[in-house]
Every structure is written in C-alpha cells, then in structure tokens.
Amino acid sequence: MASPDEKEGTIRHLSPRSRRIGWAGAILIRILSRTMRWRLHDPDGLVENPPDRPMIWTFWHNRIFVLPTVYHKYLISRKGAVLTSASRDGEVIAALVARFGCDAVRGSSSRRGATALLGLIEWIRDGYDVAIVPDGPRGPRYRLSPGVIKLAEVTGALILPVRIEYGSSWVFKSWDRFRLPKPFTTVDVHLGPCTEVRSGLDEDTFKAERLRVESLMNPTHETD
C-alpha cells in the first residue's frame, strides 16, 4: 500500500502548465471568496465534532467553484483527497486543490475508472476523506452515480452530502449549467446529514439509498 508521502508525489509531478493554471485559479477563488457572505448549516455538528472515521464528500459538478474554500474554511482539520479525471483538465484541478491543502486521486468513471476506485479505497483505508463529484465529468446533471454508494459500502466510510446554494450567480450554458457566484453574494453551505451505508445491500435497498443521498444534495430553489 502506498504511503501518504508517495501519494503526494503525484502532486509534485504535475506539469508546469497545470501548476501555473492551478495557481491562478486558486488566487481567483480566494479573492472572490473573501467578498462573499458565508452561512454554514451543519445539523450534525461536523465542524465542531468531526467523526472519527473517514467521510466521502459528495457535491454537484456545477457548484465546484467554492468547494476548495468550503474545505479550507470548515474542514481543513480533515485529511482530504479529491477524485479528478485523468485528463488535462483533471490535472489542473489537482494542481488547484493542492493550493488549498488537498491531495488528488487521478481517474474518473470514463478513464481509469477501476484504478481510481482502488485508489479511493486505499486513501480511505489510510484515514483520508475523499471528495467525489458524482455527476461529473459529463453528467447527467444531478444524478448520483452508484459508485459513491458502493465505495461507502465497501469501506465503511460515511457519506457527507454537501449542498451549496448561491444568493446570485452567473449561469453558463454548459451541460451542468455551471454556476459562478457573483462577488458579495451569500453562499449557504449545507453539510450533511451524514449517511452510513450497510454492507450487503440487496438491489432494491441499494437503489433506494442512492436516491436518498441524491435527494439530500439536490438544490431546493432552481428554475433552470
């Protein structure tokens, strides 16, 4: 099993171009985030009393802009790694999250999926939280992939649904309707409630659990 030091070598070996773009992106996120008004909704009290076992953070693709800030602002005490795609874009994201103290697991459902799953299991067993965008990288939007439930079932990690709501944002005409929060807007961060997945679920129970977690993540006010 690879050690955390060996895993951090993945970040150090990113291309110079990805590092530069990641650095610039991190600066933009930090500047905009400082103008925003943050409101935390934490029914389980995770920030003050974090669980003593790993968590799988899940959040939608079109809200990823503020997730590095959410991690740095509320969950920085947790060791974390983000699942990114094996593409060049994924390399840039790996470089960006490194600026916020988070590591990266390279791979996705479409490229190196099996390798990524094994990597996530390894990180969790080393005591790390992992972050997954379950409707990325190509959708469908707001659809939780079954891999999240399977990963929790296999590892015993808790699932932490993270729901983000912006007071105002620019909406892009992409498949996910990506949202870029406007300066000085309000950002509501909903953490949890945490979900534990029992092992050995039958097909119907597994599907019901997937739909339940999906509903916890879905935005409450959205017209487009």
C-alpha positions as CSV (number, residue, x, y, z in Angstrom):
1,M,0.0,0.0,0.0
2,A,1.4,3.4,-0.9
3,S,2.2,5.8,1.9
4,P,0.8,9.4,2.0
5,D,4.3,10.7,1.1
6,E,4.3,8.6,-2.0
7,K,0.9,9.8,-2.9
8,E,1.9,13.4,-2.5
9,G,4.5,12.8,-5.2
10,T,1.6,12.8,-7.7
11,I,1.0,16.5,-7.0
12,R,4.7,17.3,-7.3
13,H,4.9,15.7,-10.7
14,L,2.2,17.7,-12.3
15,S,3.2,19.7,-15.4
16,P,4.4,23.3,-15.1
17,R,1.5,24.5,-17.2
18,S,-1.1,22.8,-14.9
19,R,0.7,24.2,-11.8
20,R,0.5,27.7,-13.3
21,I,-3.2,27.5,-14.2
22,G,-4.0,25.9,-10.8
23,W,-2.1,28.7,-9.0
24,A,-4.1,31.4,-11.0
25,G,-7.4,29.6,-10.3
26,A,-6.7,29.4,-6.6
27,I,-6.0,33.1,-6.5
28,L,-9.2,33.9,-8.2
29,I,-11.2,31.6,-5.9
30,R,-9.6,33.2,-2.8
31,I,-10.2,36.7,-4.0
32,L,-13.9,36.1,-4.8
33,S,-14.5,34.0,-1.7
34,R,-13.3,36.9,0.5
35,T,-16.1,39.1,-0.8
36,M,-18.9,36.5,-0.1
37,R,-21.0,36.2,3.0
38,W,-20.8,32.6,4.2
39,R,-23.6,30.8,6.1
40,L,-23.0,27.3,7.5
41,H,-25.8,24.8,8.0
42,D,-24.3,21.8,10.0
43,P,-27.1,19.8,11.6
44,D,-24.7,17.0,12.7
45,G,-22.2,19.5,14.2
46,L,-19.4,18.0,12.0
47,V,-17.2,21.1,12.1
48,E,-17.1,21.2,15.9
49,N,-17.3,17.4,16.5
50,P,-16.0,15.6,13.4
51,P,-16.5,11.8,13.1
52,D,-13.6,9.5,14.0
53,R,-13.7,7.7,10.6
54,P,-13.3,8.8,7.0
55,M,-16.0,10.6,5.0
56,I,-16.9,10.7,1.3
57,W,-17.8,14.2,0.4
58,T,-20.2,14.5,-2.5
59,F,-21.2,17.6,-4.3
60,W,-22.6,18.5,-7.8
61,H,-20.3,19.5,-10.7
62,N,-21.9,22.9,-11.2
63,R,-21.0,24.0,-7.6
64,I,-17.3,23.0,-7.6
65,F,-16.0,26.6,-7.7
66,V,-16.4,27.2,-4.0
67,L,-15.6,23.7,-2.8
68,P,-11.9,24.4,-2.2
69,T,-12.9,27.3,0.1
70,V,-15.5,25.1,1.8
71,Y,-12.8,22.6,2.6
72,H,-10.3,25.3,3.8
73,K,-12.9,27.2,5.8
74,Y,-14.7,24.4,7.5
75,L,-12.9,21.0,7.1
76,I,-9.3,21.9,7.0
77,S,-8.6,19.7,10.0
78,R,-9.5,16.6,7.9
79,K,-7.0,14.9,5.6
80,G,-8.6,15.1,2.2
81,A,-8.2,13.9,-1.4
82,V,-10.3,14.8,-4.4
83,L,-11.1,12.5,-7.3
84,T,-10.2,14.2,-10.6
85,S,-10.3,13.0,-14.1
86,A,-7.2,11.6,-15.9
87,S,-7.5,14.4,-18.5
88,R,-5.5,17.7,-18.7
89,D,-8.4,19.4,-17.0
90,G,-8.2,16.9,-14.2
91,E,-4.5,17.7,-13.8
92,V,-5.3,21.4,-13.5
93,I,-7.9,20.7,-10.8
94,A,-5.3,18.6,-9.0
95,A,-2.9,21.5,-9.0
96,L,-5.6,23.9,-7.9
97,V,-6.8,21.9,-4.9
98,A,-3.2,21.3,-3.8
99,R,-3.1,25.1,-3.2
100,F,-5.8,24.6,-0.6
101,G,-4.1,21.7,1.2
102,C,-5.9,18.9,-0.5
103,D,-4.5,15.9,-2.5
104,A,-5.8,14.3,-5.7
105,V,-6.7,10.8,-6.9
106,R,-6.4,10.7,-10.7
107,G,-9.1,8.9,-12.7
108,S,-12.8,9.0,-13.5
109,S,-15.8,6.9,-14.4
110,S,-14.8,7.2,-18.1
111,R,-11.0,6.9,-17.9
112,R,-9.0,4.7,-15.5
113,G,-12.2,4.1,-13.5
114,A,-11.1,0.9,-11.9
115,T,-7.7,2.3,-10.9
116,A,-9.5,5.4,-9.4
117,L,-11.8,3.2,-7.4
118,L,-8.9,1.2,-6.0
119,G,-7.1,4.4,-5.3
120,L,-10.0,5.8,-3.4
121,I,-10.3,2.7,-1.3
122,E,-6.6,2.9,-0.4
123,W,-6.9,6.6,0.6
124,I,-9.9,5.9,2.8
125,R,-8.1,3.0,4.5
126,D,-5.2,5.3,5.2
127,G,-7.6,7.5,7.1
128,Y,-8.3,10.2,4.5
129,D,-11.6,11.7,3.5
130,V,-12.2,11.7,-0.3
131,A,-14.3,14.1,-2.3
132,I,-16.3,13.0,-5.4
133,V,-18.3,14.8,-8.0
134,P,-20.9,12.1,-8.6
135,D,-22.5,13.7,-11.8
136,G,-19.1,14.5,-13.4
137,P,-17.4,14.8,-15.7
138,R,-20.2,14.7,-18.3
139,G,-23.5,14.1,-16.4
140,P,-26.3,13.6,-16.4
141,R,-26.7,16.6,-14.1
142,Y,-27.8,16.0,-10.5
143,R,-27.6,12.2,-10.9
144,L,-25.7,10.4,-8.2
145,S,-23.6,7.6,-9.6
146,P,-23.9,4.2,-7.8
147,G,-20.1,4.2,-7.3
148,V,-20.4,6.5,-4.3
149,I,-22.8,4.1,-2.5
150,K,-20.6,1.1,-3.4
151,L,-17.5,2.9,-2.1
152,A,-19.2,3.6,1.2
153,E,-20.5,0.0,1.4
154,V,-17.0,-1.5,0.8
155,T,-15.0,0.9,3.1
156,G,-17.5,1.8,5.9
157,A,-16.8,5.5,5.3
158,L,-19.6,7.9,5.9
159,I,-21.2,9.8,3.0
160,L,-21.2,13.6,3.5
161,P,-23.6,15.3,1.1
162,V,-22.5,18.9,0.5
163,R,-25.2,21.2,-0.8
164,I,-24.3,24.7,-2.0
165,E,-26.8,27.5,-2.6
166,Y,-25.8,30.9,-4.1
167,G,-27.7,34.1,-3.5
168,S,-26.9,35.1,-7.0
169,S,-24.7,33.7,-9.7
170,W,-23.9,33.7,-13.4
171,V,-25.2,30.5,-15.1
172,F,-23.2,29.1,-18.0
173,K,-24.8,27.2,-21.0
174,S,-22.8,24.0,-20.3
175,W,-24.2,20.5,-19.7
176,D,-24.2,21.1,-15.9
177,R,-25.4,24.7,-16.0
178,F,-22.3,25.7,-14.2
179,R,-22.8,28.4,-11.6
180,L,-20.2,31.1,-10.9
181,P,-21.2,33.0,-7.7
182,K,-21.2,36.8,-8.1
183,P,-19.0,38.9,-5.8
184,F,-20.5,39.9,-2.5
185,T,-23.3,37.3,-2.8
186,T,-24.4,34.9,0.0
187,V,-23.2,31.3,0.0
188,D,-25.2,28.8,2.0
189,V,-23.2,25.7,2.8
190,H,-25.2,22.7,3.9
191,L,-23.1,19.8,5.4
192,G,-24.8,16.5,5.8
193,P,-26.6,14.9,7.3
194,C,-24.0,12.1,7.2
195,T,-25.1,8.8,5.8
196,E,-23.9,5.3,6.8
197,V,-24.3,2.5,4.2
198,R,-24.7,-1.0,5.5
199,S,-22.8,-3.7,3.7
200,G,-24.5,-6.4,1.7
201,L,-27.4,-4.3,0.4
202,D,-29.8,-6.0,-2.0
203,E,-30.6,-4.3,-5.3
204,D,-33.7,-2.5,-4.2
205,T,-32.2,-1.2,-1.0
206,F,-29.1,-0.1,-2.8
207,K,-31.2,1.9,-5.3
208,A,-33.2,3.5,-2.5
209,E,-30.1,4.5,-0.7
210,R,-28.7,6.1,-3.9
211,L,-31.9,8.1,-4.4
212,R,-32.0,9.2,-0.8
213,V,-28.4,10.6,-0.9
214,E,-29.2,12.2,-4.3
215,S,-32.2,14.0,-2.8
216,L,-30.1,15.4,0.1
217,M,-27.8,17.0,-2.5
218,N,-30.3,18.5,-4.8
219,P,-30.8,22.3,-4.8
220,T,-34.0,23.5,-3.2
221,H,-34.5,26.6,-5.4
222,E,-33.6,26.3,-9.1
223,T,-35.5,27.2,-12.1
224,D,-33.1,26.4,-15.0
